Structure formats: structure tokens, C-alpha cells
Amino acid sequence: MRAGLFKQKTLWLGILAVFVVLSIFGVAMMGSVAGAKPKSLPVALVVLDESATLPDGGTLAVGDMMKDMLQSNSQLPVKWDILKSETAAREGLDAQKYYGALILPANLSAGVLSMQTSAPAPAVVQILVNEGMSVQASTAVKQMLGQAMQMAGDALSQQMLSTIGSQTEVIPVTTAQALLTPFQVQEEVVHPVGVNHASGNAPGMLIQILWIGCLIVSVVLYQVVNQASGRNRLGGMVLIQGAMGIVLAGVVSGFLVWMASSWYGMEMNNAASIWFVLWLSGSAFFLIQSTLLNWLGFPAMGILVLLMFFSMPVLNMAPEFLPQVTQDWLYTWTPLRIAGSSLRDVMYFDGLTPYVAHTTILWAIAAAFLALFLTSVLKKANAKEKNASALTTAS
């Protein structure tokens, strides 16, 4: 009996299927993000510093020194964009061009030079972090810029102490203390994430739940239409399927907004806009899912489930953390990620510039799959004719 068991092809095919499924889902869940680390994070650098005149007639240009230090540091996974004003940097943050910005003020050199006087007036260096764009990336930028400013401050302290030490053997206590902090660092979070937003992961979480909800709607309507199509005009049933799906996508989106805010205390200052983006995303999801179901039948479920699992790891991750292959072949096109980015635009950026691009793509996806969805009536009609012909031949 045991020998017969091991001779059955079903057993070995089942074991093989297990390893194939594990491999596929392993690639989906781990392969696309394994070894993720930041690279070329875009950060704005604004150097407003005006050089100061030293007692010996020379000049001190701390801003240029720090700029050269930052740009020459190959260990920083940062792509610097040199801007001329703080306004330009803030506009870039609003447009989601930068994960952060470093502002070196006009009085930086003068402030460092004042450390040698009895009335030190240290300048304030600003670090701006764009939290809404990506908590993960903005946190990394904040830590890197903070460490860089600490190193720059230590280097300036040593330089100033050496200069003063060469002029006098006694350094006043107040001067020595001031030299330990040649400039101050002020951190500011722009476009902060809301309360109970899962550290900025709320858009991705909502989109995942929405995809699953729309998938259930798609399967239910697909079965209902298949059962009723034998007694009704196929074109009318497909139109009813589409209309009901889009309406239910709006209902599901409204329930999702209410559930997140009422049950879990998720802060939603612009709930109507969030609902609209969820409804648009849900409609696109329903049309994608129903189109595949209408054309392929239940085997399409495998494609839809894999699409979800491949998309999940990249929903809330900054693209600069992903391998290049994942950026090119997954991040750029997956509809869940596009929907998540559109929702992030509304939740954290009040629907500024990138929102227009992301919602345009969602509209295009919905329109394309609507056309494919409506043409699925041809496939159903052909199937119905074949069934009728087979019955006629049999009789």
C-alpha cells in the first residue's frame, strides 16, 4: 500500500505545486523588496550664507564649506538639488520632488565668527522633512542630515578652537562653551501624517482593503450575471453588472472611510476628497477584476490574487529603496500603487500637483478596462451560441 502511495502522480504533482506556489509568493512578498536600502534620495540644498570677514582680513564662507563637504560625501545616499531660495525648496516639497531640504541661512558665517566674541549669536540651520511623501524616506533623510550637521559643527568647533588657541593661551569659559555649538539646528516636519495613520502607511492599508472588497463585489456580480444571463439579453446584463459594480464601489469606499475614522480614530480632515479617490480607485479595481473574470472565468482569480500580493510590498515604500528591477517592472505600473499614491496626495498634500497625474492615470485605467469589460459580451454571446449549437446537434 505504501509503495502504491508513492507511485501516484498526484502526490508528486501536489508536492511540486507546493514549492511552485511558495516560490511565486516568495518572489511577490520578499523578492521585490529584499535588500532594500536607500539610494539617491532627492534632497534640496539651499545655501544663502554670506561670507564674513576675519580679523586678519580673510574671509570665512561656512556655507560653501558645508556644501562642498556634503556633495563630496559619497557615503550619503542623497541626490542633492541646489536651489536659490527657501521658497523654491518648500515648493519642491509640496510637489513631492524632495524627501527633505537643508537650509543654510544668510548669517551662518557671521554666526560662527561671533562665537569668538563676548556676545555669540549662532545661526539657525533648518532641516525640513517631507513626512507625507514617505515616513520611511523622510526619517532616513532627517537622520542623515542631522548626523552631517553634527559632524560639520564638530569640525568647525575644532577649527575655531585651534585658531583662537594659536592667538591666546586662555579661552574664556563662555567662548569655549559657545564654540561647542557653532550653529543651531532646527527641524521642521512638512506635510505631516495624521493621527492613527499607521506611521504614514494608511493609504496603502486602505487601498489593500479596498481591492479585497471590490474583488468580493466582482465575484458576486459575476456569478449573479452568469446565472441570470440565460433568461435575459446579454448586453443588458453586462451593463447592469458594470453599473452595480461602480455604485457598490462607492458604497464600499464610503464604508471604508467611516470605518477607519469611527472605529480606529484615523484622522481625516478631507473625508469627501478621500472618499472620491477611493471610489475612483474602487471603480478601476472593479473594472479590472470583472473584465478578467468575464473573459477568463474563475481562473482569473489567480492573476488577481498574484497582482495583489506583488503590489503589497511596494505600496508604502519609497521607490529609491527598491531594487531597480522592481522599480522598472512593478512599481511604475501596478494599479494598486498608483491608487495608493493618489490617495497619499489627497491625505497629506491636499491634492497638489502629483494628484492630477495620478488621478489621470486612474481615469485612463478605468476607461480602458470599461471598454474591455463591455466587449466581454461578445465572448459571452459566442459561448451561448456554442452551447445552443451543441444542444441542437445532440437532439
N, C-alpha and C positions, 0 to 999 in steps of 0.2 A: 504493500500500500504506500509506504514512504517513497519507494523508488518511483512509483507511478506519479506521486505528487510532484516530484522534482522534474518529471518529464513533461509536465503540462506547460504549453507555451504561454498560457495566460499568466502563470506565476512570474515567469521571467520578463514578460512584457510589462506586467504590473510593477515589478522592481525597477525596470528600466524607466518606466514612466515617472516613478517617484524621483529618480535622480535628474531626469529632464526637467520636471516641474521645479525642483529645488534649485537647479542651475538657472532657470529662467527668472524665478523670483529673486534669487540671489543677485543676479545682474540688475534687476529692477530696483531692489531696495538698497543694495550696497555698492554694486559696481559703478553706478553713475556718480557716487559721491565719496567713494573710498579714497583716502589720502587727500581729502580736500584741505587746501591751505590757501591763504590769501596771496594774490599776485596782482601787481599793477592796479592797486586800488586808487581811483581818481580822487585827488585832494587838491583843493585850491590853496595857493600861497600868495598872500598879499604883503608886499614889502613897502611900507610907507615911510620907513625910517629915514631921517635926515642926519647926515654925518655931523659929529660935534668936533670942535677944535680942542686939541690937547694943550696943556700948559706950555709944552715945548714947541708949539706951532704946528704939530702934526694933526692928522685927522683920525677920528675913531668912527668907523662905519660898522656898527654891530649888526645891522640888518643884512648887509651884504655878506658879512662873515657867516651869519647863521644860514643864509640862503645857500651859500656855497657848501657849507657843511651838510645841509640836508640833501642837496642834489648829488653830492659825491658819495653819500652813504648808500652803497649798493645792498646793504642788509635790509633796508626798509622796503617792503613790498608795496611801494607807493609810486603812483604816476603823478608827478607834480604838474599843475597848470598855473603858470604865473599870471596873476591878474593885477590890475592897476588900482582897484578900489574895493573897499569892503562891500559897497553896494553890488558890484558885479559878482562878488563871491556869494552874497546872500541870494541873488537872483539865480545863480547856478545851483545853489542848494534847493531852491524852490522848484527848479526844473529837473531835479534829480540827476544832475550831472556829476555831483560830488558827494562822497560819503562824509566829508568834513572839510574844514578850512582852517588855516593858520593865519592870523592877522598880526603882523609886526608893526606896532604903532609908530607914528612920526617921531615921538620923543624917546625912542628906545636908546639910542646912543647917548643922548643928553641925560637920560635917567641913569644909565650905567656910570657915566662920568660924575654924576652928582654923589655917587657913593663915597667919593674921596672928600667930600665937604662935610661941614657940620650939620647940613640940612639935606640929607639924602631924600630923593624923590623918585623912587623906582617906577619905571613904566609898566604898563599892564599889557601883556601879550594875550590875545584871545584865541581860544581853541573852540571852534564851532563843530558840533557833531550832528549829523543828519539822521536822527534815530528812526524816523518814519520810513526812510528808504531801506534800511536794513539794520536791525539792532545788532546783529552779529558783526557786520562790517563796520558800523559806526563805533562799536565798542573797541574793536581792534584798532581803528584809527585813533581813538581817544587815548588808548594805552600807549601806542607808538609815539604819538606827538608829545604826550606827557613825559615819556622817557627821554625823548630827544631834547625837550626843553630843559629837563633836569641836567642832562649832560652838557648842554650849552651853558647853563648857569654855572655849573661847576668849573668849566673851562674858563669862563670869564672871571670868576672869583679868583682862581689861581693866577690868572694873568694880572689882574689888578693888584693882588697881594704882592706879587713879585715886583711890579712897578713901584708900588709905594715902599716896599721893603728896601729897594735899592736907593731910595731917597732919604729914608729915616729909619732908625732902629726901633723907634717906639711908634706903635699904631694905636690910636685911641680905641677904647673898647666899643664905643658906638659905631665907629667906622668899620671895625672888624666885623661886628655883628651885621651891619648893613651889607658888607661885601659878600656875606654868605648867601644873600638873596638879591642878586643884582637886578632882577626884574620879577614881577609878579605874573602868575598865570591864572587866567580866568576862563573857566569852562562854561559853555552855553549849549543847551540842547535845543535844536530847532526841529520843528515838526515832531514833537514827542508822541509816543503811542499812548493810547488812552488807558483808563483803569480797567483791570481784568482783561487785558488783551493778550494774555499768554506771552509776555515779553515780545510783542510785535508779531506773533505768529497767528493772530486772529484771522487775517484774510485767508491764509492757506487752510486753516481749520474749517472756516465757513464754506469755502469752495469744495473741500473734500466731502463734507456732509451734504452739500447741495448736489454734487454729482451722484452720490448714492441715492438721494431722494428722487432725483429725476430718472435714475435708472429703474427704480421701482415703478414709477409712473409709466415709463416707456414699456416695460414688460407687461404691465396690467392692460394698458390700452392696446398693445399688440395682440394679446390673447383675445380681448373683447372683440376687436375688429375682425380677427380671423374667424371667430365663432359666428359673428353676425353677417359676414360678407356673403355667405351662401344665399341669403334671403334678400339682399339689398344690392343696389348699384355700387360697384367697387369704388368708382371715383368719389361718390358722396361719402362713403365710409372713410376713405383716406383723408378727405377734407375734415370730417368730424374728428378723426384721430388727431390730426395736427392742431386743430383749434382747441380741443380739450386739453391737449398736452401743454400748449402755450399758456392757457388760462391756469392750469394746475401748477405750472412753473411759477407763476406769480403768487399763487396761494402758498406754495411751499416756501418761497422766498420771504413772504410776509411772516409766516410762522417761524422761520429761522431767525429773523430779526427780533421778533417778540421773545422767542425762547432765549436767545443769547443775552438780551438786555434784562428780561424779567427773572429768568431762572438763575443766571450766572453773573448778573451785575455788570455785563460788558458795556462800557461807556460808548454811547452812540449819539453824538451831537447832531448828526445829519442823517437821521434814520431814513428819511424819504429817499435821499440820494443812494444810500446803501441798498435799500430795497430795489431801486431801479436797476442798479448794476447787477444785483443778484438775480433779478427777473430776466434781464438780458442774457446773463450767463446761463441761467437755467434753461431758457428757451433754446439757446445754442446747444446746450448739452442734450436736451430732449430731442432736437432735430438730428444731431449726430447719432444718438443711440437708436432712435426709431428708424432712421434711414438704413442703418446697418441691419437692424432686426427685420425690416420689411424686405430687404434684398437678400440677406443671407439666412434668416431664420435664427433659431436659438444658438447655432454655432458662433454667431456674432458676439455672444456674451463673453467668450474667451478673449476676443480682441478688446472689448470694453473694459474688462477687469484688468488686463495687462496694461492698458493705457493708463488706468488709474494708478496702478502700483508703480509704473515707470515715472509718473508725474509727481507722486507724493514727495520724494526726497528733494526735488528742486523747487517746490512751491515757495518755500520761505528762505531759500539760500541765495546769497548774493552770487551772481554769475562769476565774479572774479575768484570765488572759492572753488569753482568746479573745474574738473579736467576739461581741456579744450575740446575733446571729442564729445563730451556731454553738452557743452555749450553749443556746438555746431549742429548736433544731430538730435537733441532732445529739448534743451531749454528754449531755443528760438521758436519752436513751432507748437509745442503741446498746448491744446486749448485750455487745460486747467491752469497752467502757469500764466497764460495771457489773461484769463479771467481773474486770477489772484492778483496780478499786477494792477488791473483796472480797479479792483476793489481796494487795494492799498492806496491808489491815487486818491480815491474819494475819502477814505477813512482818515488819512494822515496828511493829505496835501490839498484838500478842498477842491479836487478836480482840476488841478492846474495842467500845464501843457501836456505831459505824457498821457493824461487821461484821455485826451482827444484821440491820440494814436491808438491806444489800447481798445477803446470802445469802438473805434472804426473797424479794427480787426475783428472784434466780436460780431459786429453787424455783418461784416463780409462773410464770416464763417456761417452765421445763421442763414444768410441769404443763399449761399452756395448749397448748404445742406437742405434748405427748404425746397430748392429746385430738384435735388436728387430724391428727396422724400416724396414729392408729388409725382415724379416719374416712376416711383415704385409701383404705381397702379398698373403699369404695363406688365411688370413681372407677375403681379397677382392675376391679371387677366389671362396671360399666357398659361399660367398654372391651371386656372379654371377651365380653359379650353381643352387642355390636355386631359384633365380629369373627365370632362364630358365626352371627349372622343374615346377614351378608354372604356367608359361605361357603355357607349353605343356599340363599340366593337365586341365587347363581352356579351351583350344581349343579342 
